[in-house]
Amino acid sequence: MIVGMNLSTIGTTAADPPAPRRSPRRDQILAAAWDIAEESGLGAVTLHEVARRVGIKQPSLYGHVGSKLDLYDAMFHQAYEQLFARIDAAEWTGTAREQVLGLSRIVVDFVVENPPRQQLLFQRTIPGFEPSPESYGLARRLIDRSVALLSELGAGDPAQVDVYTVLIAGIGSQQIANDPGGDRYTRHLEDLLDLFLDHCAVPKEAP
């Protein structure tokens, strides 16, 4: 589910990473990069094409992103910020089981809406790319939140978390690959999570 996730550290709480430098030009650069990724895939993102779309010369990009991998890192960071904006805007009431279902639905819908997000956040699509510690802190924040909820339900050991992450990332990948724009796979999310939690012997009336 998370690029390079180290489950030996689950259960600890990651501090919120510092926000990257913001500027209108940087926002334009990231918007252009995402447009290219949506049109032609993440691998098609180049500094030359981003600069052309933004209307500047390529050397001018280096005042905002130091390299192509730095650009991918900025995209990774921005995508997680956008995901957490959705998570933070949701109402978190109900049982821990209901909150696991709600969090999972937000994550799956977020990546399915934009396949490059799925590839960048949950897969190793770009050779040589590793998120910076600051950006990876956001990924850790998501897994820590998931583990905290699963632990409340007695399903937070590393093997169970592995299964959960496979389920969430896998259903998104299947939807994107085999029914883009539809819900052939994502409509089964709640049923699959129920099966998983039942397998972990978590009662449906769990707090």
KABELGI-V268798 format. One line per field, one symbol per residue. ss: DSSP state (A for helix, B for strand, O for the rest). psi: psi as a letter, one per 30 degrees, with the letter a starting at -180 (. if undefined). A space follows every 10 residues. Layout:
ss = ???
psi = ???
This chain:
ss = OOOOOOAAAO OOOOOOOOOO OOOAAAAAAA AAAAAAAAAA OAAAOOAAAA AAAAOOOAAA AOOOOOOAAA AAAAAAAAAA AAAAAAAAAO OOOOOAAAAA AAAAAAAAAA AAAOAAAAAA AAOOOOOOOO OOAAAAAAAA AAAAAAAAAA AAOOOOOAAA AAAAAAAAAA AAAAAAAAOO OOOOOAAAAA AAAAAAAAAO OOOOOOO
psi = ekkgkjffgl flkkkklkkl kkleeeeeee eeeeeeeeeg leffjleeee eeefhlkeff fffekfleee eeeeeeeeee eeefeeeffl kilaleeeee eeeeeeeeee eefjefeeee efliejkfkk kleeefeeee eeeeeeeeee efgghgleee eeeeeeeeee eeeeeeefhk fageeffgee eeeeeeeeeg hjkfgk.
